[in-house]
Amino acid sequence: MKKLSILALFSTLLACQSKTEQNTDSTHTVTAPESAITKSYCNIKQINADSTIEVDMIDFLQGDAAIEAARKNGEAIPDVSAKGDTTYSVANDYYIVNDSKEITKLSLDKNLVLDVYNEDMDGKKADATLEFVKKHLKFGVFILHLKDGKVVKIEEQFIP
């Protein structure tokens, strides 16, 4: 029985090897993977006529990361229990860190997608244009979707 199993295993290996050897003569076309899309939070400072955007990059933190950053900056909300234990929180479970006021200029992709909320602030999306976004710059935090150094999508972060 052992000899039969070893023989079957050896035959399988030979079959795999011969298929591999047959494929070495053929040519394969390999397509490079698409470059990844990265996301960055920002405050949009200006949208320019030359299809560029000027932004101030920020960190939009939620949960424990938000509380930790707010505590570090002395801006967390303390809550002392009857037992004297202190817990901390941040308003609406988010905290924005902006350590640098450096303005970054980025190109807008010709097929730019806009994903923003309407003027009613009711949580519904708008059929937006760049002009619409320009009017609401000071009210929002935006997520830039970047591919190959260009902005391919501007998404507004919902803030309660």
GITAKA-V428822 format. One line per field, one symbol per residue. burial: 1 if it has 16 or more other C-alpha atoms within 10 Angstrom, else 0. Layout:
burial->???
This chain:
burial->0000000000000000000000000000000000000010111111100001111111011100011111100001000000000000110001110000000001111000111111000000000000001000100111111110011111111000
